[in-house]
Amino acid sequence: MRLQFKMIVFATENGLPLVSVKIDKNLDEKFLTPFFSSIHQYSDRGGLDSNETRILIKDLEIVINRKNKIMLIGVFSEDLKKLPSIQENMYRMLELFEKMYKEELTAIDNGEAVDMSIFKKFEVLIENQIQSYIEEVKNIENENKPRQSIFGKLISIIKNHAKQ
């Protein structure tokens, strides 16, 4: 089984990782998020404003969505299918994350101290759902059934937690 999903990171626009879940342990969000933050800042200054970016590096496809000074970075294998729906779902996840942590994100933006462990609950939630998804994919592949994307599953779970 080849997993198309490699890593997901929620980060500030300045490159500070807030939540990071990865399947590929070779990827390091502490180096990736500042790199992608720099790309966006320089492209914005050059008149290339974009809330969504796709980058191909080696055998990886990186999708970055931005909204209100936060980024959601998804790293996938280059043979990713259904990219448009994944990008849409990533943007919806970004909106939900922003809604859940509005106060903390505002504090970070204002340079105020924030207990970063507040984001751990969200990270654990995503980690658990991804592990569940991996098991589901294995079972579905054995039965040749269609599957829902990881982001579609995460959105429904996150919505439930946002209401609590």
KANORLIN-V134763 format. One record per helix or strand of 3 or more residues. SS is the DSSP state (a for helix, b for strand). FROM is the first residue (numbers start at 1). LEN is the number of residues. If there is no record, write none. Layout:
SS/FROM/LEN + SS/FROM/LEN
This chain:
b/5/8 + b/17/6 + a/29/17 + b/52/6 + b/60/8 + b/70/8 + a/83/18 + a/102/8 + a/116/28 + a/150/14
